[in-house]
C-alpha cells in the first residue's frame, strides 16, 4: 500500500514541477470527525515562484489556504494521504486516482494517459503579471456567501455585472501591489465599505493570490451590515478582516494602512475618505465616487453659466469638475494621480476610478505650486477657498 501512495505522490510532484498539474483533490476523510472535509490543490505563480495552493474546505462552510513550493508538493501530498482515503489527480496528459480501503490496509492506484511524460505547460499567474487575466474565477468561497455565486461556484446571472466589477477592482489591486512594500503584512482600509464586496475581494487577492499576510479594516456606519459581513468573514476563515461600525471620521486604525479603497461612497463621503487616506499617508488610494451633489448645489461661476443653467449639463459638469478637484487635492498632498474607468459604463454609470500613488521626496516648491493650482481651480468653481489639507498623522 505504501508503494502505491508513494507512486501517486510522485506523479503529483512531477506534474507540479513541470506545471502540468491542473488540480488534485483529496476527499473522504479517514476520520469521520475530521474538521477538514476536502482539500483541492492547484498551481499558482506567486512572485515568480510556482506553488501548489491547497484550498481546504472545513466544517461550517469555512475555507483555508496554504501554499507549498512545487518542489515540496510530493511530500505535502504524502502527508495528506494520511488524512484522506481518496484522491484524484488531473493533468494535461492524463489523470490518476488513489483509493484506500475502509480498513486502511489496501490501496488501489488507477492511471490514464501519459502521466509520467507530461509536458510542461503554463502555470496560472497569481502574481504581478496577472493584469490581463481574471483574478477571480467565481468559485471563491466569499463569492458564494455574498450571493454572487451559487454553491457550485457558478456566478449567478443577475450578479454577472457585479462579478465583473469586483474582478476589475481586483486587477487594480494587483497593479497597486507594485507600490506596496515587498515584504511584511499588507494593511488595507475599506472606508464606507457597505456590504464589503471589495473588502473580501481585496483581502482574497492579497492573501491568497499574492500570498501576503493581510489585515483589512472595514468601516461603515451601518451596524447591521457590518455584523453581517463579520459573520461571512468568520465562515470564510478570513481572520485578517476586522469590522468597525462607526463614523469614518472617528476611525483611527491600530496601524496606518498601506492602501485605502472605497466604492461608491456617497457625495462628500468620498472627500472624507480621501482626506483620511492623506492623513495616514497611504501609499495607494483607489476610490470610485458616487452622487456628486455638493458642487451642483454650490456652483458659483459666472463664466460657466451657459452650462450651469441647463440642469443635465450642469450635473455632468459638476461631476467631472468635482473629481478633477479631488485629484488636484491629492496632488497637492504629494500623490501622483489619474482617473480611469472601473468597468463598462453599461454596467454602471458610476464607473470613474480615482487613483493616487504617494510620491515621497517631492520638493516643497512643487507641492506649494500644486496646492496653489488646486486653490485657484476651487475658487473658480465655488467662489471661495477650499478647506486646508489634512495634517498627516505622525
SVG drawing of the C-alpha trace seen along z (x, -y; Angstrom):
<svg xmlns="http://www.w3.org/2000/svg" viewBox="-32 -86 45 90">
<polyline fill="none" stroke="black" stroke-width="0.4" points="0.0,0.0 2.8,-2.4 4.4,-2.0 1.1,-3.0 0.8,-6.1 4.4,-7.0 3.8,-6.5 0.7,-8.7 2.6,-11.4 5.5,-11.1 3.1,-11.6 1.6,-14.7 5.0,-16.1 6.4,-15.6 3.3,-17.2 3.6,-20.2 7.3,-20.7 6.7,-20.9 3.5,-22.8 1.3,-20.1 -0.9,-19.6 -4.4,-21.0 -5.7,-20.0 -5.5,-17.3 -8.5,-16.7 -8.4,-14.8 -11.7,-13.7 -13.4,-11.1 -11.6,-11.8 -10.2,-8.8 -11.5,-10.2 -15.2,-11.0 -14.9,-13.6 -12.2,-15.5 -12.6,-19.2 -11.2,-19.1 -13.8,-17.7 -11.9,-18.1 -8.6,-19.7 -8.1,-20.9 -4.7,-21.7 -4.0,-23.9 -0.8,-25.5 -0.3,-29.3 2.6,-31.6 3.2,-33.9 6.1,-36.3 7.7,-34.4 7.6,-31.1 5.4,-28.1 3.4,-26.9 0.8,-24.3 -2.1,-26.2 -4.0,-23.9 -7.6,-25.0 -9.1,-23.2 -12.8,-23.0 -13.7,-22.8 -16.9,-22.3 -19.4,-25.1 -18.5,-26.3 -15.1,-27.6 -12.1,-27.6 -8.4,-27.9 -5.5,-28.2 -1.9,-27.1 0.9,-27.4 3.7,-24.9 6.5,-25.1 6.3,-22.8 9.4,-21.0 7.7,-20.2 4.5,-19.1 5.3,-15.4 6.0,-15.5 2.8,-17.5 0.7,-15.1 2.1,-12.1 1.1,-13.7 -2.4,-14.5 -3.0,-10.8 -2.8,-10.0 -5.9,-12.2 -8.0,-11.1 -9.0,-7.8 -9.4,-9.0 -7.5,-11.4 -7.9,-12.4 -5.2,-13.9 -5.9,-15.7 -3.1,-16.7 -2.8,-17.9 -1.9,-14.5 -4.0,-12.2 -5.3,-11.5 -4.9,-9.2 -7.0,-8.1 -5.8,-6.7 -8.3,-4.8 -7.6,-3.4 -9.8,-0.6 -12.1,-1.3 -9.8,0.7 -6.8,-1.2 -4.8,1.9 -5.1,1.8 -4.6,-0.8 -5.6,-1.0 -3.9,-3.2 -5.6,-3.8 -3.8,-5.8 -4.9,-7.0 -2.8,-8.8 0.9,-9.6 1.3,-11.0 5.0,-10.0 5.9,-12.1 3.5,-15.0 4.9,-18.0 5.5,-21.4 2.6,-23.9 1.9,-27.4 1.1,-27.9 -1.8,-30.3 -0.2,-33.6 -1.1,-34.7 1.4,-37.5 2.1,-40.9 1.7,-39.7 -1.9,-38.7 -3.2,-42.0 -4.8,-40.6 -6.5,-37.6 -9.4,-37.5 -8.1,-37.4 -11.3,-35.6 -12.9,-32.5 -16.3,-32.6 -15.8,-29.6 -14.1,-31.6 -15.9,-30.9 -16.6,-34.5 -18.5,-34.9 -20.8,-32.1 -21.5,-33.5 -22.1,-37.0 -24.6,-35.6 -22.5,-36.4 -22.0,-32.7 -24.1,-29.6 -23.0,-26.6 -21.3,-25.1 -19.2,-28.2 -21.2,-29.5 -21.7,-33.2 -25.5,-34.0 -27.0,-35.5 -28.2,-38.6 -24.8,-39.1 -22.6,-39.0 -22.1,-42.8 -21.2,-42.8 -18.8,-40.0 -17.1,-41.9 -16.9,-45.0 -15.3,-43.0 -12.9,-41.3 -11.8,-44.6 -11.2,-46.1 -9.0,-43.0 -7.0,-43.8 -6.4,-47.3 -5.4,-45.9 -2.9,-43.6 -1.4,-46.6 -1.3,-48.6 0.8,-45.9 3.7,-47.2 3.6,-50.3 3.4,-48.4 6.5,-47.3 7.5,-43.9 7.7,-42.2 5.6,-42.1 1.9,-42.4 -0.2,-44.5 -2.7,-46.8 -5.8,-48.0 -8.7,-50.1 -12.1,-50.0 -13.9,-53.1 -17.7,-53.3 -17.4,-49.6 -21.1,-48.8 -21.6,-45.1 -17.8,-44.8 -17.7,-43.2 -14.4,-44.9 -13.1,-44.2 -13.4,-40.5 -12.1,-40.7 -9.1,-42.8 -8.3,-40.6 -8.6,-37.4 -6.3,-38.9 -3.6,-40.0 -3.7,-37.0 -4.3,-34.1 -3.3,-35.3 -0.1,-37.2 0.4,-35.0 0.9,-38.0 -0.3,-38.4 -3.1,-41.0 -5.1,-43.0 -8.2,-44.6 -10.1,-47.3 -13.7,-47.5 -15.6,-50.6 -19.2,-51.7 -21.9,-53.4 -24.5,-50.6 -24.0,-48.1 -26.4,-45.5 -24.3,-45.4 -21.0,-45.3 -22.3,-42.4 -23.5,-40.5 -20.1,-40.9 -18.2,-39.9 -20.2,-36.6 -19.2,-35.9 -15.6,-36.6 -15.7,-34.1 -17.3,-31.5 -14.6,-32.0 -11.9,-31.9 -10.7,-35.3 -9.3,-36.1 -7.3,-39.1 -10.5,-41.1 -11.6,-43.5 -15.0,-45.2 -16.0,-48.5 -19.5,-50.1 -18.6,-53.8 -18.1,-57.2 -15.0,-57.0 -14.1,-60.5 -13.6,-58.9 -11.8,-55.8 -8.2,-55.5 -6.6,-52.2 -4.0,-50.5 -1.6,-50.8 -1.7,-53.2 -2.9,-51.3 -0.7,-50.9 -3.8,-51.2 -7.2,-52.9 -10.1,-51.8 -13.7,-52.9 -16.5,-52.0 -19.4,-54.5 -19.1,-56.5 -21.9,-58.9 -21.2,-62.6 -18.9,-64.2 -18.2,-60.8 -15.7,-60.3 -13.9,-63.5 -13.8,-62.3 -12.3,-59.0 -9.6,-60.8 -8.7,-63.1 -8.4,-60.1 -6.0,-58.5 -4.0,-61.7 -3.8,-61.8 -2.3,-58.3 -0.1,-58.8 -1.4,-55.7 0.8,-54.6 -2.2,-53.8 -5.7,-55.3 -8.4,-53.6 -11.7,-55.3 -14.9,-55.2 -17.1,-58.2 -20.9,-58.4 -23.6,-61.1 -21.7,-64.4 -24.3,-66.7 -22.3,-69.2 -20.8,-71.3 -24.1,-71.1 -25.8,-72.9 -23.0,-75.4 -21.7,-76.1 -20.8,-79.9 -19.0,-80.6 -20.4,-83.2 -18.1,-82.1 -19.8,-78.7 -23.3,-79.9 -24.0,-79.0 -23.6,-75.3 -24.9,-75.8 -28.4,-77.0 -29.1,-73.6 -29.7,-71.0 -28.5,-67.9 -25.3,-69.5 -24.8,-71.2 -24.8,-67.8 -22.3,-66.4 -20.0,-69.4 -20.1,-69.3 -19.4,-65.5 -16.3,-65.9 -15.2,-69.1 -15.6,-67.5 -13.4,-64.5 -10.8,-66.8 -10.6,-68.9 -10.3,-65.8 -7.3,-64.7 -5.7,-68.1 -6.1,-68.0 -4.3,-64.6 -1.5,-66.0 -1.1,-68.9 -0.7,-66.3 2.1,-64.6 0.3,-62.0 0.6,-61.1 -2.9,-60.7 -5.1,-59.6 -8.7,-58.8 -9.8,-55.7 -12.9,-53.6 -13.6,-50.9 -15.9,-48.9 -18.0,-49.3 -20.5,-52.2 -23.3,-49.9 -22.8,-48.0 -22.9,-51.2 -22.7,-54.9 -20.8,-55.4 -17.6,-53.9 -14.8,-56.5 -11.9,-55.3 -9.7,-57.9 -6.2,-56.6 -3.4,-58.1 0.1,-56.8 2.2,-58.6 5.4,-60.0 7.8,-60.7 10.6,-63.2 8.7,-65.8 10.1,-69.3 8.3,-71.8 8.3,-74.1 6.4,-71.6 3.9,-70.8 3.3,-74.5 2.7,-75.0 0.2,-72.1 -1.6,-73.5 -1.9,-76.9 -3.3,-75.4 -5.8,-73.5 -6.9,-76.6 -7.3,-78.6 -9.4,-75.9 -11.6,-75.5 -12.2,-79.3 -13.2,-79.3 -15.9,-76.7 -17.1,-77.5 -16.2,-81.2 -14.4,-80.7 -11.3,-78.9 -11.1,-75.1 -10.6,-73.6 -6.9,-73.2 -5.2,-69.9 -5.4,-67.4 -2.3,-67.1 -0.6,-63.7 -0.6,-61.6 2.9,-61.0"/>
</svg>
